[in-house]
Amino acid sequence: MTDKKLKIGEILVAAGLIQEEQLQQALKTQRQLGGTLGENLIRLGVLSEEALLNTLSEQMGMQHINLDKVEVPSSIQRLVQLETVRLRRLLPIGFEGKRLVIGMVDPTDLSALSDVEFQSGHSTKPVILSAVHFEKALAFFQTHGYGTVNLKLQGEKATGKRVKVEKTLESLLEALVSWKGQDLHLSAGAIPSIRVDNEIRRLSLPAFKPAEIEQMIHEIMTPEQRRTFQDFKELDFAYSLEGVARFRCNLYRQRSSIAFTARHVADSIPSAAELGLPDFLREYALKTQGLILISGPNGHGKSTTLANLVEVVNRERKANVITIEDPIEFTHRHKNSNINQREVGNDTLSFADGLRHIFRQNPDVIVIGELRDYESISIALTAAETGHLVMGTLHANSATASVDRIIDIFPGNQQPQIRAQLAESLLLVFSQRLLRRANGPGRTLAWEKMGTSLRVRNAIREGKVNQMRGLMQANTEELVSIDWNLAEMVSAGKVKYEEALKYADNTTYLNDLLKVRGVFK
């Protein structure tokens, strides 16, 4: 065990996170009090748990997982004996494809994976798990039993009822984070509100006056941002509140007064397991050429999914990645790849301007925050045809509607050429929705897939994409309907039937799928 502890210590020293003297002090404390090296470094105040996890993740090329954002089914727990969980300080989380994801407090203890693979009968994928979350999990098992109920550590403070909110922007943004909300909305004459699990909740404050909102927002804007807003009446920008979080902000005018929206952006990029992303997405992200579209309505996690795919490239490829975003949400650190993030307004004038010169920047991967105009889509298609991997988000209600939206943005006389380009370059359309969980706070992912195949390419080329909706009901490898995904979630108890109905494409088909699964008799 000493070698393993020293290995983690050497990683932290090499990364410049701790000094050799601090390492030796922590090892001495560890011998006296027990626990992991990381726990003792945190106990001594040498570093924070977040810094420890981020550094280990970066240096070891291994994801770390937040148990507050994951529900571990009882069936997954039963794959590994509780004795092994306790002794090895690890936890089965779920599956990515055929691999069992294992959260490990000591990610260097790879011999523990042999025990897990023998017990479970599955190959494994290790991820880093914080000691604090592991202890919370053990306490949960002591109360509720191991392998009997789903593990859920979502904080009890998620309702935000105990949070005292004051009439300042700082307090409002802190409430947004504390409530685990998605958006803060400020509008003159309206009570401030927060969107939690896609529902608007009013705060216990009086309605704001126009001058109050204007003064509050102007204090966080730069002079250049104020001038831009004055000229264009609209402004997108990013804002960081020290010690709290980062936010994607939009400022606009309504009825001659200012209105403001702030979206909470996570500090770290969630793992695929935390997001509930299927394993095939990683395989597409590692392809070297073609177009990947992430589509869905606003506020349903497209940007987060895209950031996760960029992080896959960052960890597992040696590539030059250039992103164009408005604004930059997740900040990527250079790992095996170079990640060059350009923000519209600060680093380039527009998506189209940034893309117009992108080929001279020698990219392997091009990431477009949102495909929204004729010129950007045209350049993206050309790039995907000429040896680049292009990934971007698109506002559309389904995988097939995403293809139609791209084609329809072009004049009629250009559409045959665009259909031909898209048929050759498209790798995947991944359309997603976030649904309210059946039990507890938070939302869970439902998706549909349209991958490339001969019949998909022919349908695009011939303008018959609408026929793909019927073919999706066959649930083939390249065509998966969201209704199939919704049926799986309802039958597993993850979402309620009424919630699934809101996002179903074909209610009759969904009901038929549920009957087959024994939900309806």
C-alpha positions as CSV (number, residue, x, y, z in Angstrom):
1,M,0.0,0.0,0.0
2,T,2.9,2.4,0.7
3,D,3.9,2.4,-3.0
4,K,0.3,3.3,-4.0
5,K,0.2,6.1,-1.5
6,L,3.5,7.4,-2.7
7,K,2.3,7.2,-6.3
8,I,-0.6,9.6,-5.6
9,G,1.7,11.8,-3.7
10,E,4.3,11.9,-6.5
11,I,1.5,12.8,-8.9
12,L,0.4,15.8,-6.7
13,V,4.0,16.9,-6.2
14,A,4.8,16.7,-9.9
15,A,1.7,18.7,-10.7
16,G,2.9,21.5,-8.3
17,L,-0.2,21.1,-6.1
18,I,1.8,20.2,-3.0
19,Q,5.4,20.5,-1.8
20,E,7.5,17.5,-0.8
21,E,7.4,18.6,2.8
22,Q,3.6,18.7,2.8
23,L,3.6,15.2,1.3
24,Q,5.8,13.8,4.1
25,Q,3.6,15.5,6.8
26,A,0.5,14.1,5.3
27,L,2.0,10.6,5.1
28,K,3.0,10.9,8.8
29,T,-0.6,11.9,9.7
30,Q,-1.9,9.1,7.6
31,R,0.1,6.5,9.6
32,Q,-1.2,8.0,12.8
33,L,-4.9,8.5,11.9
34,G,-5.5,6.2,8.9
35,G,-7.5,7.1,5.8
36,T,-6.2,7.9,2.3
37,L,-3.4,10.3,1.5
38,G,-5.9,12.6,-0.1
39,E,-8.1,12.7,3.0
40,N,-5.1,13.6,5.1
41,L,-3.9,16.3,2.8
42,I,-7.5,17.8,3.0
43,R,-7.5,17.3,6.8
44,L,-4.2,19.3,7.1
45,G,-5.7,22.1,4.9
46,V,-3.0,21.6,2.2
47,L,-5.5,21.4,-0.6
48,S,-9.3,21.2,-1.2
49,E,-11.1,18.1,-2.2
50,E,-12.1,19.7,-5.5
51,A,-8.4,20.6,-6.3
52,L,-7.4,17.0,-5.5
53,L,-10.0,15.4,-7.7
54,N,-9.4,17.8,-10.6
55,T,-5.6,17.3,-10.5
56,L,-5.8,13.5,-10.2
57,S,-8.3,13.4,-13.0
58,E,-6.1,15.5,-15.3
59,Q,-2.8,13.8,-14.4
60,M,-4.1,10.2,-14.6
61,G,-6.4,10.8,-17.6
62,M,-9.3,9.4,-15.5
63,Q,-12.7,10.9,-15.0
64,H,-14.0,11.7,-11.5
65,I,-17.7,11.2,-10.5
66,N,-20.0,13.2,-8.4
67,L,-22.3,10.9,-6.5
68,D,-24.7,13.8,-5.7
69,K,-25.6,13.7,-9.4
70,V,-25.9,9.9,-9.9
71,E,-28.4,7.3,-8.8
72,V,-26.9,3.8,-8.4
73,P,-29.6,1.1,-8.9
74,S,-29.8,-1.6,-6.3
75,S,-29.1,-4.2,-9.1
76,I,-25.8,-2.5,-9.8
77,Q,-24.8,-2.6,-6.1
78,R,-25.4,-6.3,-5.9
79,L,-22.8,-7.0,-8.6
80,V,-20.0,-6.3,-6.0
81,Q,-20.0,-7.6,-2.4
82,L,-20.4,-5.1,0.4
83,E,-17.2,-6.4,2.0
84,T,-15.2,-5.6,-1.1
85,V,-16.8,-2.2,-1.3
86,R,-15.8,-1.4,2.3
87,L,-12.3,-2.9,2.2
88,R,-11.3,-1.6,-1.2
89,R,-13.2,1.7,-0.8
90,L,-14.8,1.5,-4.2
91,L,-18.4,1.5,-5.5
92,P,-20.1,0.2,-8.6
93,I,-21.8,3.1,-10.4
94,G,-23.4,1.8,-13.6
95,F,-22.6,0.7,-17.1
96,E,-21.0,2.5,-20.0
97,G,-21.7,0.1,-22.8
98,K,-20.5,-3.3,-21.6
99,R,-18.1,-1.9,-19.0
100,L,-19.0,-1.6,-15.3
101,V,-18.0,1.9,-14.0
102,I,-16.3,1.6,-10.7
103,G,-15.8,4.7,-8.4
104,M,-12.5,4.4,-6.5
105,V,-11.3,6.5,-3.6
106,D,-7.8,5.2,-4.4
107,P,-7.6,5.2,-8.2
108,T,-4.1,3.7,-8.2
109,D,-5.4,0.5,-6.5
110,L,-5.9,-1.2,-9.8
111,S,-5.6,-4.7,-8.3
112,A,-9.0,-4.1,-6.7
113,L,-10.5,-4.1,-10.2
114,S,-9.5,-7.8,-10.6
115,D,-11.7,-8.6,-7.5
116,V,-14.6,-6.6,-9.0
117,E,-14.3,-8.3,-12.4
118,F,-14.2,-11.7,-10.9
119,Q,-17.3,-11.0,-8.7
120,S,-19.3,-9.2,-11.3
121,G,-18.3,-11.0,-14.5
122,H,-17.9,-7.7,-16.3
123,S,-14.9,-5.7,-17.6
124,T,-14.5,-2.5,-15.6
125,K,-13.8,1.2,-16.1
126,P,-12.3,3.0,-13.1
127,V,-13.3,6.6,-12.2
128,I,-12.2,8.7,-9.3
129,L,-14.6,8.9,-6.3
130,S,-14.2,11.4,-3.4
131,A,-13.7,10.0,0.1
132,V,-16.5,12.3,1.3
133,H,-19.0,10.9,-1.1
134,F,-17.8,7.3,-0.4
135,E,-18.5,7.8,3.4
136,K,-21.9,9.3,2.6
137,A,-22.6,6.1,0.5
138,L,-21.6,3.9,3.4
139,A,-23.8,5.8,5.8
140,F,-26.7,5.5,3.3
141,F,-26.2,1.7,3.1
142,Q,-26.1,1.5,6.9
143,T,-29.5,3.2,7.0
144,H,-31.2,1.7,4.0
145,G,-29.4,-1.5,3.3
146,Y,-27.0,-2.5,0.6
147,G,-28.4,-3.8,-2.7
148,T,-31.9,-3.3,-1.5
149,V,-32.8,0.3,-2.7
150,N,-31.3,2.7,-5.2
151,L,-28.5,4.9,-3.8
152,K,-29.4,8.6,-4.0
153,L,-27.3,11.2,-2.3
154,Q,-29.1,14.3,-3.8
155,G,-28.8,17.0,-1.1
156,E,-31.8,17.7,1.1
157,K,-31.2,21.3,0.5
158,A,-32.2,21.1,-3.1
159,T,-35.6,22.6,-2.4
160,G,-33.9,25.9,-1.3
161,K,-36.6,26.5,1.3
162,R,-34.0,27.3,4.0
163,V,-32.0,29.7,1.8
164,K,-32.5,33.3,2.8
165,V,-32.5,35.4,-0.4
166,E,-31.7,39.1,-0.4
167,K,-32.3,41.8,-3.0
168,T,-28.8,41.6,-4.5
169,L,-27.6,39.9,-7.6
170,E,-25.0,38.0,-5.6
171,S,-27.6,36.6,-3.2
172,L,-29.9,35.7,-6.2
173,L,-27.1,33.8,-7.9
174,E,-26.2,32.0,-4.7
175,A,-29.8,30.9,-4.4
176,L,-29.8,29.6,-8.0
177,V,-26.8,27.4,-7.2
178,S,-28.1,26.3,-3.8
179,W,-31.5,25.3,-5.2
180,K,-29.7,23.4,-7.9
181,G,-31.6,25.5,-10.4
182,Q,-30.9,26.0,-14.1
183,D,-31.8,29.7,-14.7
184,L,-32.4,32.9,-12.8
185,H,-35.0,35.3,-14.4
186,L,-35.2,39.0,-13.6
187,S,-37.9,41.2,-15.2
188,A,-39.2,44.6,-14.2
189,G,-42.6,44.3,-12.4
190,A,-42.2,40.6,-11.8
191,I,-41.1,38.7,-8.7
192,P,-37.6,37.2,-9.3
193,S,-37.8,33.5,-10.2
194,I,-35.6,30.5,-10.6
195,R,-36.1,27.5,-12.9
196,V,-35.7,24.2,-11.1
197,D,-36.2,20.9,-12.9
198,N,-37.7,22.9,-15.8
199,E,-40.4,24.6,-13.6
200,I,-40.4,28.3,-12.6
201,R,-40.4,29.0,-8.9
202,R,-41.0,32.4,-7.4
203,L,-38.7,33.8,-4.7
204,S,-39.9,35.4,-1.5
205,L,-39.0,38.9,-2.7
206,P,-41.0,41.8,-4.0
207,A,-41.1,42.6,-7.7
208,F,-38.1,44.6,-8.9
209,K,-38.4,48.1,-10.4
210,P,-36.7,48.8,-13.8
211,A,-34.0,51.0,-12.2
212,E,-33.1,48.3,-9.6
213,I,-32.5,45.7,-12.3
214,E,-30.5,48.1,-14.5
215,Q,-28.2,49.2,-11.6
216,M,-27.7,45.6,-10.5
217,I,-26.7,44.3,-14.0
218,H,-24.7,47.3,-15.0
219,E,-22.4,46.7,-12.0
220,I,-21.2,43.3,-13.4
221,M,-20.8,44.6,-17.0
222,T,-17.6,45.9,-18.6
223,P,-17.7,49.3,-20.4
224,E,-17.4,47.5,-23.7
225,Q,-20.4,45.3,-22.8
226,R,-22.5,48.3,-21.9
227,R,-21.7,49.9,-25.2
228,T,-22.6,46.7,-27.1
229,F,-25.9,46.4,-25.3
230,Q,-26.6,50.1,-25.9
231,D,-26.1,49.6,-29.7
232,F,-27.8,46.2,-30.2
233,K,-30.3,46.0,-27.3
234,E,-29.2,42.4,-26.8
235,L,-26.1,40.9,-25.1
236,D,-24.8,37.4,-24.3
237,F,-21.9,37.3,-21.8
238,A,-20.3,35.0,-19.2
239,Y,-20.0,36.0,-15.6
240,S,-18.1,34.4,-12.7
241,L,-19.1,35.0,-9.0
242,E,-16.0,34.2,-7.0
243,G,-16.5,31.3,-4.7
244,V,-19.9,30.5,-6.1
245,A,-20.1,29.5,-9.8
246,R,-20.0,30.6,-13.4
247,F,-23.0,31.8,-15.3
248,R,-24.1,32.3,-18.9
249,C,-26.0,35.5,-19.1
250,N,-28.4,37.2,-21.5
251,L,-29.5,40.8,-21.2
252,Y,-32.4,42.1,-23.3
253,R,-35.1,44.8,-23.4
254,Q,-38.8,44.3,-22.9
255,R,-41.4,47.0,-22.7
256,S,-38.6,49.6,-22.6
257,S,-36.9,48.1,-19.5
258,I,-34.1,45.7,-18.9
259,A,-34.7,41.9,-18.4
260,F,-32.0,39.4,-17.4
261,T,-31.4,35.7,-17.5
262,A,-28.5,33.8,-15.9
263,R,-27.9,30.1,-16.5
264,H,-25.7,28.2,-14.0
265,V,-22.7,26.5,-15.6
266,A,-21.2,23.6,-13.8
267,D,-17.6,24.2,-12.5
268,S,-16.5,20.8,-13.9
269,I,-17.6,18.8,-16.9
270,P,-19.9,16.0,-15.7
271,S,-18.9,12.5,-16.7
272,A,-20.9,10.3,-19.1
273,A,-22.2,8.3,-16.2
274,E,-23.4,11.4,-14.4
275,L,-25.1,12.6,-17.5
276,G,-26.6,9.2,-18.5
277,L,-25.0,9.3,-21.9
278,P,-24.9,6.1,-23.9
279,D,-21.5,4.5,-24.6
280,F,-21.7,4.9,-28.4
281,L,-21.3,8.7,-28.1
282,R,-17.7,8.2,-27.1
283,E,-17.1,6.1,-30.2
284,Y,-18.4,8.8,-32.4
285,A,-16.4,11.5,-30.7
286,L,-13.2,9.6,-31.5
287,K,-13.9,9.5,-35.2
288,T,-11.6,11.7,-37.3
289,Q,-14.0,13.0,-40.0
290,G,-17.7,13.9,-40.3
291,L,-20.5,15.8,-38.6
292,I,-22.1,15.2,-35.2
293,L,-25.2,17.1,-34.2
294,I,-26.5,17.4,-30.7
295,S,-30.1,18.6,-30.9
296,G,-33.0,19.3,-28.6
297,P,-35.0,22.2,-27.1
298,N,-33.4,25.0,-25.2
299,G,-32.4,24.1,-21.6
300,H,-32.2,20.4,-22.1
301,G,-28.4,19.9,-21.7
302,K,-27.1,20.1,-25.3
303,S,-24.1,22.2,-24.3
304,T,-23.2,19.9,-21.5
305,T,-23.3,16.9,-23.7
306,L,-21.2,18.7,-26.3
307,A,-18.6,19.6,-23.6
308,N,-18.4,16.0,-22.5
309,L,-17.6,14.9,-26.1
310,V,-14.9,17.6,-26.4
311,E,-13.5,16.2,-23.1
312,V,-13.4,12.7,-24.6
313,V,-11.3,14.1,-27.5
314,N,-9.2,16.0,-25.1
315,R,-8.3,12.9,-23.0
316,E,-8.1,10.3,-25.7
317,R,-6.8,12.0,-28.9
318,K,-3.8,14.1,-29.8
319,A,-5.6,16.7,-31.8
320,N,-5.9,20.4,-32.3
321,V,-9.4,21.4,-31.2
322,I,-10.9,24.8,-32.0
323,T,-14.2,25.8,-30.4
324,I,-16.4,28.8,-31.3
325,E,-18.9,29.6,-28.5
326,D,-21.3,32.3,-27.5
327,P,-20.3,32.6,-24.7
328,I,-17.8,30.1,-23.4
329,E,-19.5,27.9,-20.8
330,F,-17.2,25.1,-19.8
331,T,-13.4,25.8,-19.6
332,H,-11.3,22.9,-20.9
333,R,-7.7,22.4,-19.8
334,H,-5.2,21.1,-22.4
335,K,-4.6,17.4,-21.9
336,N,-3.6,15.1,-24.7
337,S,-5.2,17.6,-27.2
338,N,-4.8,21.3,-27.6
339,I,-8.2,23.0,-26.8
340,N,-8.5,26.5,-28.2
341,Q,-11.7,28.2,-27.1
342,R,-12.9,31.3,-29.0
343,E,-15.8,33.4,-27.7
344,V,-18.0,35.4,-30.0
345,G,-17.7,39.1,-29.2
346,N,-14.3,38.7,-27.4
347,D,-12.2,36.5,-29.8
348,T,-14.2,36.7,-33.0
349,L,-17.0,38.9,-34.3
350,S,-19.5,36.1,-35.0
351,F,-19.8,32.4,-35.6
352,A,-19.5,33.0,-39.4
353,D,-16.4,35.2,-39.0
354,G,-14.7,32.7,-36.7
355,L,-15.4,29.8,-39.1
356,R,-14.4,31.7,-42.2
357,H,-10.8,31.7,-41.1
358,I,-10.7,28.4,-39.2
359,F,-9.0,26.3,-41.9
360,R,-5.8,28.4,-41.6
361,Q,-5.7,27.5,-37.9
362,N,-5.0,23.8,-38.7
363,P,-7.9,22.2,-36.7
364,D,-8.5,18.5,-36.4
365,V,-11.8,19.0,-34.6
366,I,-14.1,22.0,-34.9
367,V,-16.7,22.6,-32.2
368,I,-19.5,25.0,-32.9
369,G,-21.5,26.1,-29.9
370,E,-24.7,26.6,-32.0
371,L,-25.4,26.1,-35.7
372,R,-27.7,29.0,-36.3
373,D,-27.1,30.6,-39.6
374,Y,-26.7,29.9,-43.3
375,E,-22.9,30.7,-43.6
376,S,-21.9,28.8,-40.4
377,I,-23.8,25.6,-41.5
378,S,-22.3,25.9,-45.0
379,I,-18.7,26.1,-43.6
380,A,-19.4,23.3,-41.1
381,L,-20.5,21.0,-43.9
382,T,-17.5,21.8,-46.0
383,A,-15.2,21.1,-43.0
384,A,-16.8,17.8,-42.3
385,E,-16.3,16.8,-46.0
386,T,-12.6,17.8,-46.0
387,G,-11.1,15.7,-43.3
388,H,-12.3,17.4,-40.1
389,L,-14.5,16.2,-37.2
390,V,-17.2,18.8,-36.7
391,M,-19.5,18.8,-33.6
392,G,-22.2,21.3,-32.8
393,T,-25.6,21.9,-31.2
394,L,-28.9,22.7,-33.0
395,H,-32.3,23.7,-31.8
396,A,-34.7,21.1,-33.2
397,N,-37.3,18.8,-31.7
398,S,-36.1,15.5,-33.1
399,A,-33.3,13.8,-35.0
400,T,-35.2,14.0,-38.3
401,A,-36.2,17.6,-37.7
402,S,-32.6,18.5,-37.2
403,V,-31.7,17.3,-40.8
404,D,-34.7,19.2,-42.2
405,R,-33.8,22.4,-40.3
406,I,-30.2,22.4,-41.8
407,I,-31.5,21.8,-45.3
408,D,-34.4,24.4,-45.0
409,I,-32.0,27.2,-44.0
410,F,-30.7,27.2,-47.6
411,P,-32.4,28.6,-50.7
412,G,-34.4,26.1,-52.7
413,N,-32.0,26.0,-55.6
414,Q,-29.1,25.0,-53.2
415,Q,-31.0,22.4,-51.3
416,P,-30.1,19.4,-53.6
417,Q,-26.4,20.2,-53.2
418,I,-26.8,20.5,-49.4
419,R,-28.7,17.2,-49.1
420,A,-25.8,15.5,-51.0
421,Q,-23.2,17.1,-48.7
422,L,-25.1,16.2,-45.6
423,A,-25.7,12.7,-46.8
424,E,-21.9,12.2,-47.2
425,S,-20.7,13.9,-44.1
426,L,-23.3,13.2,-41.4
427,L,-22.1,10.8,-38.7
428,L,-24.8,11.1,-36.0
429,V,-27.8,13.2,-34.9
430,F,-28.3,12.8,-31.1
431,S,-31.5,14.4,-30.0
432,Q,-32.1,14.7,-26.2
433,R,-34.5,15.7,-23.5
434,L,-34.2,16.1,-19.8
435,L,-37.2,14.7,-17.8
436,R,-38.1,15.0,-14.2
437,R,-37.1,12.1,-12.1
438,A,-39.9,9.9,-10.7
439,N,-38.5,10.0,-7.2
440,G,-36.5,12.9,-5.8
441,P,-35.1,16.1,-7.4
442,G,-33.3,16.5,-10.6
443,R,-33.8,15.4,-14.2
444,T,-32.7,12.4,-16.2
445,L,-31.7,12.0,-19.9
446,A,-33.9,10.6,-22.7
447,W,-32.5,10.5,-26.2
448,E,-33.0,9.3,-29.8
449,K,-30.4,8.5,-32.4
450,M,-30.1,8.7,-36.1
451,G,-26.7,7.3,-37.2
452,T,-25.2,7.0,-40.6
453,S,-26.1,4.1,-42.9
454,L,-26.9,3.5,-46.6
455,R,-30.6,3.9,-46.1
456,V,-30.2,7.1,-44.0
457,R,-27.8,8.6,-46.6
458,N,-30.3,7.8,-49.4
459,A,-33.2,9.2,-47.5
460,I,-31.3,12.5,-46.9
461,R,-30.1,12.7,-50.5
462,E,-33.7,12.0,-51.9
463,G,-35.4,14.4,-49.5
464,K,-37.3,11.6,-47.7
465,V,-36.0,12.1,-44.1
466,N,-39.6,12.0,-42.8
467,Q,-39.7,8.3,-43.7
468,M,-37.0,7.7,-41.0
469,R,-39.6,8.3,-38.2
470,G,-41.4,5.1,-39.2
471,L,-38.2,3.2,-39.5
472,M,-37.1,4.3,-36.0
473,Q,-39.8,2.1,-34.6
474,A,-37.8,-0.9,-35.7
475,N,-35.1,0.1,-33.1
476,T,-32.1,-0.8,-35.3
477,E,-28.5,0.1,-34.4
478,E,-28.5,3.3,-36.4
479,L,-32.1,4.4,-35.8
480,V,-33.5,4.5,-32.2
481,S,-36.7,6.4,-31.4
482,I,-37.1,8.5,-28.3
483,D,-40.3,6.5,-27.6
484,W,-38.2,3.3,-27.1
485,N,-36.0,5.2,-24.7
486,L,-39.0,6.6,-22.8
487,A,-40.5,3.2,-22.5
488,E,-37.3,1.9,-20.9
489,M,-37.3,4.7,-18.4
490,V,-40.9,4.3,-17.4
491,S,-40.6,0.5,-17.0
492,A,-37.5,1.0,-14.9
493,G,-39.3,3.5,-12.6
494,K,-36.9,6.4,-13.5
495,V,-39.7,8.7,-14.8
496,K,-43.5,8.7,-14.5
497,Y,-45.7,7.8,-17.4
498,E,-47.3,11.3,-17.4
499,E,-43.8,12.9,-17.7
500,A,-42.8,10.6,-20.6
501,L,-46.0,11.5,-22.5
502,K,-44.9,15.2,-22.6
503,Y,-41.9,14.2,-24.8
504,A,-43.3,11.2,-26.7
505,D,-43.2,11.4,-30.5
506,N,-45.9,8.7,-31.0
507,T,-48.1,8.0,-28.0
508,T,-49.6,4.9,-29.5
509,Y,-46.1,3.4,-30.1
510,L,-45.0,4.3,-26.6
511,N,-48.1,2.6,-25.1
512,D,-47.4,-0.5,-27.2
513,L,-43.8,-0.6,-26.0
514,L,-45.0,-0.3,-22.4
515,K,-47.5,-3.1,-22.8
516,V,-44.7,-5.4,-24.1
517,R,-42.7,-4.5,-20.9
518,G,-45.7,-5.4,-18.7
519,V,-46.4,-1.8,-17.6
520,F,-49.8,-1.8,-19.2
521,K,-52.0,-4.9,-19.1
